[in-house]
Amino acid sequence: MGQAKLRGTPEQRKQAAIERQLSLRPKHIVCNNCKAELTEMIPMDISGMRGIEAAFAAHCPHCSHDTYAIKGEREAVANMHMAIEDATGTEAQVGVVPAANKR
């Protein structure tokens, strides 16, 4: 039970988790619709999502398409992908971030 105190206050642990996620932010997301390079993206709240290390969303100003970048365990990413489809009511396209695009 004393282990949590060693990791810091709840606020410190939350900030550390946010910083870990931001360190995984790609340089850009390629729009799944028009292939534009999107550099403006927002981090998605992944608290409580087991198996997800980071998730970002970008809105394309050219074609108005939303594209997501999700990093984590294969099954967790697939579950998040399906949840996004359910929430948006559209079929999401799967893309891959090339290794050269990682920070």
C-alpha positions in Angstrom: 0.0 0.0 0.0 2.9 2.3 0.6 4.1 2.0 -3.0 1.7 4.6 -4.3 3.3 7.2 -2.0 6.7 6.4 -3.5 5.3 7.2 -7.0 4.1 10.6 -6.0 0.8 12.3 -5.5 -2.1 11.5 -7.7 -1.5 14.8 -9.5 2.2 14.0 -10.0 1.3 10.5 -11.3 -1.3 12.0 -13.7 1.3 14.5 -15.0 3.9 11.8 -15.5 1.4 9.7 -17.5 0.6 12.7 -19.7 4.3 13.4 -20.3 4.8 9.7 -21.2 2.0 9.9 -23.8 3.3 13.2 -25.3 6.8 11.7 -25.7 5.2 9.1 -28.1 3.6 11.8 -30.2 4.4 11.3 -33.9 5.9 14.2 -36.0 2.7 14.1 -38.1 -0.3 11.9 -38.9 -1.1 11.2 -42.5 -4.7 11.8 -43.3 -6.4 8.5 -44.2 -8.6 10.3 -46.7 -6.4 12.8 -48.7 -2.9 11.8 -47.5 -2.1 15.3 -46.2 0.5 15.5 -43.4 -1.3 16.7 -40.3 1.0 18.2 -37.7 -1.7 19.6 -35.4 -3.1 16.9 -33.3 -4.6 16.6 -29.9 -3.7 13.9 -27.3 -6.7 11.7 -26.5 -7.5 10.8 -22.9 -6.4 7.2 -22.5 -6.7 7.0 -18.7 -8.2 3.6 -17.7 -7.5 2.1 -21.2 -5.4 -1.0 -20.5 -2.9 -1.7 -23.3 -3.0 1.8 -24.9 0.2 3.7 -24.6 -0.8 6.8 -26.5 -3.5 8.1 -28.8 -3.8 11.3 -30.9 -6.5 12.7 -33.1 -6.1 15.1 -36.0 -8.7 16.9 -38.1 -7.7 17.5 -41.8 -8.4 21.1 -42.9 -8.3 20.0 -46.5 -11.0 17.3 -46.6 -12.5 17.6 -43.0 -11.6 13.9 -42.3 -10.6 12.9 -38.7 -7.6 10.6 -38.5 -6.3 8.8 -35.3 -2.9 7.5 -34.3 -3.0 4.9 -31.6 -0.1 3.0 -30.0 -0.4 0.0 -27.8 -1.1 -3.7 -27.7 -2.7 -5.1 -30.8 -6.0 -6.2 -29.1 -6.3 -2.9 -27.2 -5.8 -0.9 -30.3 -8.4 -2.9 -32.2 -10.9 -2.4 -29.3 -10.2 1.4 -29.3 -10.6 1.4 -33.1 -14.0 -0.3 -32.8 -15.0 2.2 -30.0 -14.1 5.1 -32.3 -16.2 3.6 -35.1 -19.2 3.2 -32.7 -18.8 6.7 -31.3 -18.5 8.4 -34.7 -20.9 6.2 -36.6 -18.5 5.8 -39.5 -16.1 3.1 -40.6 -12.6 4.0 -39.6 -9.6 3.3 -41.8 -6.5 1.7 -40.4 -3.1 3.3 -41.1 0.4 2.7 -39.9 2.9 5.3 -38.7 6.2 4.6 -40.5 9.2 4.2 -38.3 10.8 7.3 -39.8 7.8 9.4 -38.5 8.4 8.5 -34.9 10.2 11.0 -32.6 
